[in-house]
Amino acid sequence: MVRRMLTVLAAAALVLGLAPAAQATQSDVYVALGDSAASGPLVPNQVIPDLGCWRSDHNYAHLTAQAIGARTFRDVTCSGADTGDMYQRQSTDLGSVAPQLDALGQDTTLVTVQIGANDVGLTGFIEDCLNLLPPPVGDACNDDYIVDGQDSWRVKTDALRSRLTTLMGDIRARAPQARIFMVGYATYAPPNGCYPRVPIIKADANYIRATLKYFNQMLAEQAYAAGVGFIDLQTPSVGHDPCASPGVRWIEPYVPAAPAAPFHPNALGMSNFATVVTAAVSGV
């Protein structure tokens, strides 16, 4: 426990921009890697080509590239991506796209990567906990993930550690000059939830919070172990989760009120995440 706490504290230091030390410049060649949390499905305007990736020109990577005045920007984030799609072509509803790591090169000086949620089934996990009727009619979801006395969601999270370590090494090998930042995931539920506004009962909302905290902690630990930066989106998004009112929330609920996929960032969220990411990559 002490070792893990020290690791988390060290990882937190990375959030403050203490590592990597270099700052963003207008000569940056910036490559954005990631899944739908990074691509911005349905957030205006969707980018052509690769429409099957549901990539917005107002996702946080695009806004960060503009803010730092990057000389070159390559955004290959794609909805549905997992760590395997860093290395192999990804199938989408509208065709396949190249492996994301192909966007890296010797000239790359900045990389952000937000990946891993689809490896463990994050979106499906949250949707599984939707409950239109509370108990005793509806069933809680949290006990579905306890198998042989173990939390299967945490087991899958821990199994991802080695893949992320390998991925960070492969990014560094392809882009040896780059400052690399792993990006965490946002807050998806407040304490106790807000049933029935978002139909996830109290116990399940708290389970989602706990498992996502564990997942983000794992990402921070792996970033620290790999010697790359970690950007925390969970903390700044507190109070801006799907339970918040329109105009305040950064993550849309199951029935979005703003253009965004369910339980994904809206335009306001992407704008605020860009502020966080820009500060981190700029060493502010």
N, C-alpha and C positions, 0 to 999 in steps of 0.2 A: 504494500500500500504506500509506504514512504517513497519507494523508487518510482512508482507511477505518479505520485503527486509531484515529485521533482521533475519528472518528464513533462507533465502538463504545464508546470510553471515555466519551464524552459521553452516549451512550445508557445506559451502565451507571449513570451518575449519576442518571438518572431512576428506576432501580430503587430507589434509596435514598430516593426520595420528595422529591428536590430540586426536581422540577417534575412536575405542578403543585404550587404551594406550599400551597394551601388544604387544610384538614383536614376529615375527615368530621364531621358533626354529626347530632344526632337529628332535624334538620329536612330531612335529605337526601331527595331524590326520586331514587331509584336505578333505572336501567334497565340490564339485562344483555342483551347481544347475543352471538351466537356459534353455533358448531356443536356436534357431539356431545361434543367434549372439554370443553365448558362445560355442556352440558345434562345429562349423566350418564345415558345409556341403561342401563336395567335396575337402576340403583342405587335401592333402596327410599327413598321411595315415589314411584311415577310419578304425575305431576300430571295431573288432569283439569281442563279439556278439553285439546285438542291432544295426545291420546295418541300420535298419529303422530310427534310431535317427540321422544318418549322423553326427557322432561324430569323430573328428580328434584327432590323438595322438599328433598333434602340435597346438591344440587350446591353448588359453592363460592359461587355468587352468593347463593343462599338463606341459606347460613350466614353470609356476609359481611353481608348485609342485617340479619340478626338481631344480629350482633356490634356493628354500628355504630348499631343502633336506628333504621334508616331510617324516616322518616315514611311514605313510599310506596315500594313496590317493584314493578317490572314486569319479569318474566323472560320474554323471548321467544326464548331460545336454542332451537335446533332441530337435531336430528340430520340430517346430510346437507346442511346449509346451506353455501352458498358466498357470495362477495361479491355475486353477482347477486341472491341472496335477501334482501339488505338492502333492495332497491328494488322487488322484484316478489313476487307471491304464490308460495309454495313448495309444491310437491306433495309429500305424504307418502303412506305406505301407507294412511292412514286419513283422507284428505281434504287440502285445501289450507289454508294458514295465511297470514295477512296479512304484507306486507313488514315486516321487523323494524324498519326506521327509523320506521315509523308509531307505534311505542311512545314515541318521543321527543317532547318538547314544550318550550315556553318555560319550564316549571316544573322541567325536569330539571336536577339539580345534580351527578349522578354517573353516569358511563357506563363499563362495562367491555365490551370487545369482543375476542373470541377467534375469529378467522376466517382463512381462507386455505388450510387444509390440504386441503379438498375441491377448491379451485381447481386444485391441483397433483396431486391424487390420492394423498394421504399414506397412507390406510388400504390402498388397493389396492396401493400400492408395497410396504408392509411384508408384506402377505399374499403378494405375488408372490415374495418372498424366502424363504418357508417351503419347507423342503426335508426331506421325510421320510427321504430317503436321501442320505448325503453323497457328494461326488464320489469316484470317477469315475462312479458310477451317477446321482446327482443333479447338476443343473446349478447353478452359481452364477448369481445374478441381476444382480450389479453391472455386468457388461459389457453387459447388455441396454440400459442407459441411455446408452451412449456411441454417439452418432450423428454421423458425419462428424467424428470427433475431439472432439466437444463432449459434455459431460454434459447430457443433455436435461432431467434433473430440475432442475439449476441454471438452465438456460435458462428453464424454466417459472417457477421461483422469482423470477428477475429480472424476468420479464414481469409479475409480480404487483405490482411496486413502484408503478407509476403508478395502479393501481386502488386500492391502499391509501391513497395520497396523496389521491385524489379522495374516497374514503370518509371519511377523517378530516375533510376539509373539509365534507362534507355533514352529518356528525354535528354538527360545530360550528355549522353554519348552522341546524340544526333545534333545537339545544340550546345556545344561546350562553352560558348561565350555567354549563354543566357542566364539571366536571373529568373529563377523558377519559383512560382507561388502556387501552392495547393489551396483551393478555395473550399471552405466548408459550406454547409447547408443552413437554411434559415430556420426560424421558429415557426412551427406549424400548428401549435396549440398552446393556449395559455393554461395556467394551473386550473384544473377541474373542468376545462373546456367551457362551452357556452350552449349546451343542449337546451332547446332544440334548434337554435339558430344555425349551428353547425351540428348535424345529428350524430354526434359522437359522445357517448355517455361519459360521466366524470372519470370512472375507473380507467376507461380506454384512453381518454385524453391524457391522463397522467402517465399511462403506459407509453403512449406515443412520445410524450415529452422526455421520459427517462431513456427510451431507446435511442432517440435522436441525439440526446446529449452524449450518450455512450458512443454513438457513431461519430459525432464530431470530435469527441475526445480522441478516438482512434485515429482520425485523420490528422489531428494536430500532432499526436505522438509519432506517426509515420513520417510526417513532414520534418519534424525535428531530427528523427533518426537518419533521414536521407540528406539532411543539411540544406533543405529548401525552406522557403517562407511558408507560413500558414496565414490565411486571411479568414477571420472569424466573421461570418454573417449572422450567426445565431444571436449573439448579444445585441447588436444594433437593431435587429428586427423584433426584439421584445416589445410587445404592445402594438405590433403591426401585423399580427398573425391573421388567419382567416376569420377569427371572431371579431376583429375590429370592424368599424363601420366603413363604408365606401369613402374613399378620399383619405383614409387613415391607413388602411391595411395595404401591405406590400405583397401579400400572398392571397390569392383568391380562394374562396371556399368551393365546395363541390358544384354549386350552381353559381358561376362567376357573374358579377355585375359589371365588370370591365373586361375588355378583350384580353383574355389569357386562358390557358388551359386550367382545369380544376386543380387546386393545390399546387399552383405554380405562380411565379412572380408576375405581377402586372407591370405596366409602364412606370408607375410610381415606385414600385419596388426596384425595378432595374435602375432607375435614376439614382435612388439612394444607395444601392449596392455599388454602383459606379463610383460614387463619392468615397465609399470605404475602400474599394479596390484601388482607385487612383491614389489615395493617400498612402496606401501600403506600398505600391510599386514605386511611388515617388520618394519613399523614405521620409515622409512627413510625420 
